[in-house]
Amino acid sequence: MSFTRQLSEMSASELNDAIDDTNFPQAHILSRGRNNSVCSTSSTSGTSSLADRPPQQAEDLALAMVGTPIEEVAPPAPAPPAVPSPLSGNQRPRLILKTNGSTPDSDGTQPKTPMTPRTSTTPGHEKCTFHHDLELDHKPPTREALLPDMARSYRLLLGGLGENPDRQGLIKTPERAAKAMLYFTKGYDQSLEDVLNGAVFDEDHDEMVVVKDIEMFSMCEHHLVPFYGKVSIGYLPCNKILGLSKLARIVEIFSRRLQVQERLTKQIAVAVTQAVQPAGVAVVVEGVHMCMVMRGVQKINSKTVTSTMLGVFRDDPKTREEFLNLVNSK
């Protein structure tokens, strides 16, 4: 069994112990001074990762974690000498999300919430061609293929309400409602890679970028009624910037789904992080929920505000304050 195969069979906790995470943002090095806001991807700690250890030490460490012997592997080629950086002072690290020991953009997939555990092999689902789940495990060939079944369901709903689906005003309503619902949830068909379309640019810029008051429309997954509002996004680039319109398109990906505002806020922040790996990302969403306006407590003036702060926006109060001041300014 190879060394790589041995590592792939480790549990999550064992892999976390073996991963060098010394490059993650720390509060004491995140001051945004004008002369020390340089991005860095190199570790500043003396701790070495498992891959950087000599072969015998790596084998001993893996043996201690797993408890079974591994085959010998050829020693890695000597690394080229490190080139001293001309920069001095504190350095701002990139914000790289940890997902099971790998960087989130390593497989090119878009961010998403955890998949439902149901699959086509789950008892009772052997003949399923797709599932109406949060992230659509089994997608049909096209979402338009859902229209006939959805229209029939809406027709049954109208009949269940005591209406006559064959009267003039309702004859085409089931089909219209099905098409509208597909549009309201079109984000399921969109990926981060498709939306970005290569609009990530190398640029020597490390000051805050903020796009605020992006209109947002979504569907409450609890009652299937709309909620709407505005989204403000800020990030601190690390020599890569994102086309401004792409921030609005990222909002569209995740708002055009069955959602809750809390998850929507975090998904937007994670997507921006995956796109440009900045030093930090901040997202604030302000929404009006029709499930609180036209039903239930019926509070027409209530608004819900959620936020997600990653990297320096979470760890540095001054950076967070600067972002919030910019967002709240008229």
N, C-alpha and C positions, 0 to 999 in steps of 0.2 A: 504494500500500500504506500503510495507516494506521500510526501510531506504535505502537498497541497490538498490531497484527498483527506488526509488526517485532519487538517484545519477545517475543512468543509463539514466534517461530522461533529465538530464541537458544539456545545450548547451556546446559547446567546450570552450567558454570563461568562463562560470561559473565553469566548471571542472578545468580549468587552475588556476582560483583564489583559488580553494580549495586544489590544490595539493601542497605538501611541496617540493619545488625544491631547497632547501638550500644546497643540496649535489652536485649541478652541479658545474663544474670547474669555479673558479674565478681567474682572472689574478693575484691578489695579493698574492695567496697562491700556485702558481704553479712553484716556483723556483725548479730546479732539482739539488739541492745540494746533495752530496753523503751521507750525514747523515740525510736527511729529506725526502727521496723519498719513503715513506712508503704508501702503498695503504690503503684506508679506505672506508668503505661503510656507515659509520655513519655520521649523520649531526653534524656540529660544531656550528650551530646557535641555539639560544634559541627559535626560532619559532617552534611551534608544528604543525603537520599535522592535518587534520580534523579527521582522525581515532584515533589520540592520545588524542583528547579533551574529557572532561567528557561528558556523554550522553546528559545532558541538553544543554550544550554549542553547541555540534554538531547538536542537533535538532534545536536550535535557528538559527545557521548559515545556515543550509540547508533551514529552513523556510524563512530566509531573502533572500536567493538566488533564490528560486523557487516561493515563495509566496503562497504555499498551505501547509496545515498541513500534518504531517506524523505520522504514528503509533508509539507507544512506542516500544522500543526494550529493551531486557534485557541488563543490563550494562555488558561490557566486563570483562573477568576475569582479575584480577590485573597482570600486567606484572612483570616478575622476576626482581629483582634489577640489575641495570647495573653493569657490571664487569669493573672496571677501566682498561684502556689500559696501558701496561707497556711502550708504546712508547710515546715520547714527541716531541715537535716541530711541524713544519708544516707537514700536511699529504696530500698526493696526492689522490684525489677522483677518483673513477672509472668513466669512460665515459659511461653513460647510455642514450640512445636516448629516447626522449619523443615522443610517438606516441599515440595521443588521450588519454593521461592519463595513459598509461600502458607501461611497458618495452617491447622492440621489440621482445624479445625471449620468451614472455609469452605464445604465441600460437604455437611456433615451426615452423612457416612458414619462408620461405626465403624472403629476402628483394626484393621489386619490385617497379617499378614505379606505379603511380596510374592507376587503371583499367579503361578501356574505359567504359562509362556509358551504352553502348548498351548491352542488354540482350535478352534472347529468348522471352521475353514478349514485347520487343519494337516493335511498328508497323512496319511491313515489314520484321521482323526477326523471326516470330513465328515458322517457320519450319527449322530454322538454327540448325544444330548439332554442329557447331563451328564457330568461327569468325577468320579471318586472321588479328588479331589486335596485338598490341604491346606485350601484355602478354597472348594472346590466351585465352580469357574468356571461350569459349566453346571448349574444346579440343576433337578431335576425339579419338576413342578407342586406336589407335596407330598412330603415325605420318606417318608410312609407308602406312596407308590407304589413304593418300593424293596423293600417287604417280600417280595413273591413271588420276586423274583430272589435276594434275600439268603437266604431260606429254602431255595431250591433249592441255593444254594452251601453252606450248612451241611449239608444232606443229603448232598451229595457228599463233604464233609469227613468226616462220620461213616463213610461207606462206605470212604473212603480209609484210615481208622484201623482198618478191619477189623471195624467194628461193623455190626449189622443195623438200619438206620434204621426198619424196620417193626416192631420188637419193641415191646412195650407201653410201656416206659419212655422210648422215644425217638421215638414217633410224632409228638408235638407239639414235640419239642425244637428242630428247625430254626426253627419259627415263633417260639418263645419266645426263642431266641438272637438272632434278627433284631430282635425288638422291644427286647430288652435293649441291643443294640448301638446302635440308634437313640437310646435314652435316654442311653446313655453319651456320645453325640456330639451331643446336642441343642443344644449351643452354636453349631453351624454355622447354626442357624435364628434366632439371636438377634442383635440389633444393639444398640449402645450407646444409641442414641436411644430405642428401645422400652423398654429396661430402666430408663433414667433417668426416663421418663414425667413430665418437667417438675419433678422433685424437686431442682432447683438453686435456692437461695434467696439473695437479697441480705442480707448480714449484716455488720455492722461488727466483724469478728473477724479477727485476724491472728496468733493463737497456734496452736501445733501441735495438730492433731487426729489421734488414733491409734485405730485399731480393730485389735485383735490376736487371734490364735488363731482365725481364721476357718477352719472345716473345709473341706478341699479334697479332691476325688476326681477323678482323671483317668486317661487311658489312655496308656501308653507307645507311641509310634508305631513303635518299633523291634521290639517283641515282641507288641504288642496284649495286654499284661497291665496290671493297674492299678498306679498309684502314688497315694499319699494322704499327707495331712499337714495342715499349718496355714499360714495366710497372715497376715502382719501388715502393715498399711498405715498410713502417716502422711503428712500433707500440711500445708503452711502456706497457709492461705487468703489470697486477695486480695479481700476484700469479697464473696466468694461461697462458700457452703458447700454440701455435698452431703448429702442424706438418708443417715443412717448405714447403713440397710439396703441402700442402693444400692452401697455398697462390697462387701458380700457378694455381691450380684447380679453385679457386675462380675467377681468371682472365678469365679462360676458360668459366665459367658459363655465364658471362655477355658479353664477347666479341663475343661469338658464337650466336649472335642475330642481328637483324636489329638495328643499333645503331647510336648515335652521340657521339663523343669523350667526350664531357662535361658530359653527363649523365653516360657514362661508368665509368668515373673516380670516380664519387660520389657513384655509386652502389658498386664498389669494396671496398671503404672506409667504407660504411655502413655495408657491409657483414662481414668485419673483426671485426668491433665493436660488431656486434651481436654475433659473434663466441666466443670471449674471454672477452668482456667488459673491454678493456684496459683503461689506463689513457688518451690515445690519439692515433690517427691513421693519417698517412700521405700517400698520394698516388700521384705520378707524372706519367703522361702518355705522351710519345712523339710519334706522329704518322705521317705517310705519307699517304695522301689521294689521291687515284687515280682519284677522281672526280676533283682534281685540277691539276693533272699531265697529264692525257690522254684526257682531254676535258677542256672546259672553258678557264681559263687563261693559262693553260699548263705550270705551274712553277714547273719544275722537282726537284728543290733543296729545295723547301719549306717544312718546318716541323711545326707541330702544337703541342704545349706543354700545357697541362692542369694539374691542381693540385687541390686536396681537402685536407684540413687540419681540423682535428677535435680534440677537447679536448686541451691538453697542446700544441700540435703543432700549434694550432691557437692562443692560448693565451700567450704562452711564446716564445718570439723572439729567445732566446738562444737555446731552444730545436729545433725550426724550422730550425735555422741556422746549427745546428749540423747535422740534417737529410739531408739537401740540400748539405752540404759539402761531406757527405758520398756518396750520390747519384752521385755527379758530379766528384768524385775522380776516377782516372783510375786504 
